[in-house]
Amino acid sequence: MKLNRDLLLMISENFQNDRISLYSCLLVNRSWCEAIVPLLWKIPGYILLTEKAENIIFNIILSHFSEESRDVLMKKGIDLFTEIYQKPSFNYIHFWRHLDLHLFDRIITRNFDKSDISMIRNELLKLFVNNNTNFISLFFPYDYKCQVNWNIRCFSNLKYFYFCNDIDQNILKELATVSKSIKIFNCDVVNCNDISGIIRLIEVQKNLDSVRISRCDKYETWQSIEEVLIKKAITVQNLYLSYNWHFDVDLKFLSHFVNLKSLEIIECSRPPNQNGTILNLNQSEKMSLPALKILKTNQVSFIMMTRLIESANVQLTVIDIHFEDIFCDFEDVRRFFQAIYQNCPNIEYLTLPIKDYVLIEFERLLINCQHLIGLVIRSERGLQYKSLFEILNKSSPSSLIKFGFSLNRKFGGKYKLLRSFLANWKDRHTMLLQIWPVNYILGHEKEVNRLYELIKYYEARGIVKQIDWGINWCYDSEESIWIEKRYFY
């Protein structure tokens, strides 16, 4: 039975995220192979590859080199062609959609002398940047200086752009002349003294959707980025900001982002601050984020987190908080919990540190947030698990079925408390549980096994439906502890 090409393409596109199935389809016949190969070769380097796989891909790239490129390299004493390559069955370069220059540099640096790198890099760019290719993503490595011929056909449809710090800003200015359709913009600006190219590239984009600015360590840089982001605020829906503690940041500029749905703020390496403040902002000033649904912060003060939650009001469904709160003012933390249950009745997923002194407010949160599905407790220092588990058994909404706990090795004698918590959950919906054993090392297998056996006991009795162990708690399964869309790749 023969299938027409359009039907094959429909089938193959349904499996485009299932590479194992795609590989199997390659072996059916030539028609299937012709439909599948373009999908597989869209993404070399876009996924994590082993060193062996990278070298295989590079050998295939070399087989596409023109006679002219081979002669240029041979005249410079660079002989890449010690083996005879057969002509490829397909023009694989034509299918390539994600241009990862970091992948190329990594392979070249690993296999060739430093003096040859520039020449090989130039010939690679000739092969990829021409009228026969059309890229949707571009990734620059750290300290990239090689000039690129910005062919308008190659880069006019660019949707994803990523680069590390210290790139030649002229490269970005030239890219800005041909690429105006980037939707996801991701850059690391640490140690950048000149960001004029970054600013220009952001300015010319027509429909910027997601912006990630990492490790901003200069106030002047931050000011320039803030100004250009305000100009593009109307289209931005996802924003990631990471800045250094050497300067304070006034986040009231976020009010310009009226369509912002996801916000992540990381304050890098800020020393403990008993006052918990990062702003020069009059508390009476209002900030509004009417579309915000997802809020993530790391080391941002409780005062600022409270302001952000209040600005989003009822729209928030995900709050993910990381904070070493040992030095925090009690009142700031209490107001933070109050802000959640007073402003976020639709919250579904919540990750936060909890201490004894806010357990009363935490219980009120459970009572008021009746749509809560997932809860992750980040920190256990200074926490009485007996009271926590009693509150969870007594006041958890019926929707709450997903839990994550980080249990320190010192948890030790508290196994009875965990057993009591699980036993008292028997009349509720089956829970999905994730546990991160902290500070368990070689030699502690007995303690880990004890914890493991306890959970398996209640899993067998239908109290726990699924148990996951380990650090990584974002799984693709529908029954994972936390389900969220990844906006940045």
N, C-alpha and C positions, 0 to 999 in steps of 0.2 A: 504494500500500500504506500503510495507517494502522497506527501503533504505539500501543498503549495508554499511558496517562500513566505508570504505574509503570515500564514498560520504558524509556521516555524518561528518567525520573529516574535509573534505574540506569546508562544510557549516559552521561548528562551528569555524574554523580558520578565516573565513571571518568576523565573528562577535566577534572576540576575544577582540576588543576594545569597544564593545557595551555590557556592562554587563547586562543591562536591558533585552536585547534580549536573552542573554545567560541564564539568570535566567528563562525566559519563556520557553526556549527549554528544561530545566530540567524536565518540567512537562508533556512532550509529551508522552514518554514511557521509559522503561528501556534502550533501545538501545540509544535513544537520551541522556538520563542521563549519560550513560557510556562514551559517546563522549564529553560531556560538562564538566563534573566534573574535569577532568585533567586540562582544561584551567582555570577554576575558582580558582583552588587550587594551581596554579603556583605562585600566587601573594599575598597571605595574608601578610599584613604588608607593601607591596610595595605601597599601596594606603592609603590615609588618612582614618582612621577608628575612629568611636566614641568609647567611653569607654565601652559602652554596647557591641558593636561588638567585641572589643578586648577580653572581658571576655568570650563571647560565643566561640570564636576561641580557647582560652586557655582551656576551658572545653573539647573541642573536642580533643585538644592535650593530655590532661590528660587521655582521654579514650584509647589512644594508648600506655600508659605506660605498660611496661612488669611487670609480677609478681615480678621479681627480683627488679626492681626499686621501686615498691610499698613497698616491704618488707624493702628495705634500708631506705626509708623515714619513714616508720612506726617505725622502731627501733630507729630512732632519734627523735621520738615523733612528726613527721610531718604527720598529717592525711589530705591528700588532697581529700580523697574520701568519703566524708560525704553522697554522693548520689550514687545510683547504676546506672552505665552507661551501656547502651546496647553496644554490640560490633558494631563498625562502619560498615556501608555498604561497605565502600571503605577504602583502606589504604591511607588516605589523606596525610600523611607525605611523602609517595613515590612520590606524584605529586608536592610537594613543590620545587620551583626553586629559590626563592629569600629569602635567610636566613638573617633576620633582627634581630640581637641579641639585638638591642636597644628596639625593640618591646617586646621581652621576659623580659628584665630587667624592662621595664616600668610596665608591668603587675604584675610581681613578687613583685616589690617594693610597688606597690599600695595595694596588697592583703595579703602580708605575713610579718612576723616579720623580722627585719634586720638580726638576728642570723640564720635564715633559708634560706636566699637568696642564699648563696654559694652552699649549698647542693642541692637545687632545680635546680639551674643553671646547675650543673654538670649532673644531671639526664636528663635534657632537651637536653644537648649536646650529651649524649649517644643515645638518641632517634633519633636525627637528623643527627649526624655524624656517618655514618656506610656505609656498602656496598650497601644499598638499596636506597640511595639518591644521587642526582647529581645536584649541584647548579650552577647557572649562575651568581648570584650576592650575595655579602656579605657586610653587614653593621655592623661595630663595634660602640658601644656607647662610650661616654666619659669615660676615666679612666678605661678601661676594663683590668682586671688582670687575669681572669680565663684562665687556659691553655686549649688548644683545641687539640684534636687528629686529625692531618691533614691527614685524609684518602684521598689517591690519587684519588680514584674514585669520591669522593664527590666534590673535588675542582680542578680537572685537567682541567675542561671546564669552569672555572670561567671567565666571561667577564666583569663584573662590580664590582668595589671594592670601598668602602667608609669607612672612619673612622674619628672620632673626635680626638682632641689632647690628649696627655698624655696617649698613649697606651703603653703597655709593648713591647718594640722593639724586644724582643726574639720571641714574638708571630708572628710578621711579618717575621722575618728571617726564622722561621719554615714553614710558609706559602709559602715562596719563593722556598722551596725545592719541592713543588708539583704543584704550580700554576704558569704557564708561558704563559698563553693565555689571560691575562687581556687586554681589549681594552679601557675601561673607568676607569681612576684612579682618585679618588677624596679624598683629605685629608686636614685637618685643622691642622696647625703646630704651632699655637700660644702657647707660653710657653713651647715648646718642647726643652729640653736641649740635648736630644739624638735622632737623626733621622737615626741611622745606619740601623735599620730595614726597614725604608721607602726607603732608598737608595738601599738596597739590593733587595727589592721587585721590584722596578722600573728597576733595572739593568737586571733582568732575563727575563723580558717580551719580547716576540718575535714580537709582532705586536701592540704596544701601539698606540692608535688612538687619544684619548682625555685625557688631563691631567688638573686637577684643583688643584692648590695649594693655600690654603686660609690662610690669616692672618699671613704671615711670619713676625716675629717681631725681628729677630736676623740676623745680617749680615753674621755670620758664617753659619747659617742655609741656608741663601739664596745662598751663594757661593757653598755649597754642592749640593743643588738642581739644581743650574745652571749647574754644571759640569755633573751631571748624566743625565739631560735633553738633553744636547748637544749630549750625546752618543746615545740617542733614537730619535734624531730630525728627522731622515729621514722618520719615519713612522707617526709622530704626525701631525694631521690635525686640531685639535682644542685645544686651550691652554687658560687657565684662570689663571691669576697671581694676587694675592692680597698681598700687603706688607705694612709695617709700615713706617711712615715718619721719623723715627729716623735714617735712613740711606738712602743714595742715591743709586740708582740702574742704572747700565749701561746696557741698553737693546740692545746693539749691538750684543749680543750673539744670538739674534733672527734670525740673518742672516743664522744660521745653519738650520733653519726650512724651507727648500725649498718647502715643500708640505703643509705648513700651510694655512688653508682656513679660520679659525675663530680665532680671538685673542681678548681677553677681559683682560684689565688691570685696577686694582683698587688700588689707593694709599690711604690707610686707615688713616683717621684723620690727614691729613697733614695740618698744619697751613697755612694761606694765605701767598703767596710768591710773592712779587711784581715783581721779576725777572722771575717768571714762569719757573724755571729750576729745573730738578730733576737729571740731569746727569753730570758726568765728561766725556764728550765726545767731541772730536774735531769735529766742525761742518763740516769740509771737509771730514770726514770719511763717506763712503757710507754704507748704510744698505739696504739689498734687501729682500723683501718678495714677490716673483713673483707669488705665488698662492693665496694670501690673498684676500678674498671676503667680510668678515665681520669683522669690527673693532668696538669694544666697549671700552670706557674708562670712568673712574670716578675719578675726582680730579687729573688727569694727566695734566701736563702743556701744554699750547698751542704750545710751542716750540716742545715738544716731539710728540704731536699729528700730527703736521705738518710733522715731520721727518717720522713718521709711514705711513702717507698718501702718501708721496713722494716715500717711499720704495715699496709700493704696486702698485703704478701707476694705469694703466687702469683697473685692475681686480676688484677693490672694487665695490660692489653693495650695501652694507649696512654700514652706519656710525652712531653710537649711542654715543653721547657725553653728559656727565654730568659734569658740572663744575660751581663752585661759582666764577664767573669771575669779581667780583666787584673790585678786586685789580690788574687785569691783565693789562699788557702794551698794549696800543692800537695797536702798530705795530705788536706785536705777534699775536693778534686776527685777524688783517687784513691779515697777511700772511697765517694764518690758512684757512680763507675763500678762499683766492687765490689758495692755494694748492688743495682744493677740486675741484674748477672749471677748474683748469689747468691740473689736473692729473686724474680726475675721471669722464670721459664723460659717463660712464655706470652706474653711481650711481642711485639706484632705491628707497632706503629708507634712510631718513636722519632725525636725531634727534639732536638738538643742541640749545644752548642759543643764543639769538640775542639781540643786543643793537643798539641804534640809530646810533652809530658811525661806524657801519659796514653795514648799510642798502644799501649803494652803492655797496659794494662787494657782498652782498646777492642777489641783483638784477642781477648782472653779473653771479652769480652761477645759478640762475633760467634760464637765457638765454643760458648758455653753457651746462647745464646738461639736455638734452632733453629727457632722459629716466626716469626722476624722477617720482615716483608713489606716495610715501607717505612722508609727512613732519610733524614733531612734533616740536613745539616751547616749549622748557622746561621752560624758564624763562621770566617773563614779566617786571621785575624791570628795570626802565630806558628805556622803550621801548614806542615809539610813535606809537600806533596802527593805526592811520590814515595813516601814511606813509607806514607801513607794509602792510595793506590791499590794499592800492592803488597799491603797487608793485606786490602783489599776483594777483590782477585782471588784471594788465597790462602785466606781464612778465612770468606768470606761463606757463610751457610747457603743451601741450594738454594732456600729459600722467598723469599729477598730479591731482589726484582725492581724495586722502586720507589726511585728516588734523587732527592734534591733537593740542589743545590749553589748557593751564592751565590758567584759568581766576580767578584772585584774587577778593575777595569781593570788593576791591577798584575799580574794573573794572567799577562798578556803572554806571556813566553817559556815558560810551563809548558804550552803547547798540546801539546807532544810527550808530556808526562806523561799528559794526558787521552787523547790518541790511543792511547798504550800501554795505558791502563786499558780502553778500549773494545775494542781489538784482542784483549786477553787474556780478554775476556768471551765469546768466540765459542762456547765449548762449554757455555755455561750457558743458562738460560731468557732469552728476549728481555726486555730491561729497558724500563721506563717511566721517562723522564728529565725532570726539571724543572730549569731553570737560570735564576737571577736575575742578570742583568748588573748589577753595582754600580758606581756612579761613572762609567758610560758616558754621555757627553753628546753634544750636537751637535758633529760633527767627528770622532767616534770610530767612524763607520760602518764604516770599513775593518776595524777590530779586531773589531767585532761580527759583521760578515759572515764574517770568517775563522773565528770560533767557530761560526757558523751552518753554514757549509759543511762543517766537520769533523763536526758531529753528523749532518747530512743524509747524508754519505757512509756512515756506519755504520748509519743508518736504512735506506738502500737495500740494505744487505747483511744485514739481519735481526738486527743486534746490538741496535739500539734500535727498539722497536715504536712508541713515541709520544714526541714531544718537545713540551714546553710552555715558553714563554718568558714572563717577566714577574714582577710582584710577587705577583699573586693566584694562589695555588697550591691553592685549594679549588675543585674543579670538580664538576659534577653527574654526569659520566661515570663509569661503573663502572671505567674504566681510568685514573682520575685518580691523582695521586701519593699522595693521602691521602683516605681515605674515613671520615667520621665523622658521627654524628648531631648535629644542631644542637639544643641543649636550650633556648637562649635566643634569642628572636626580636627 
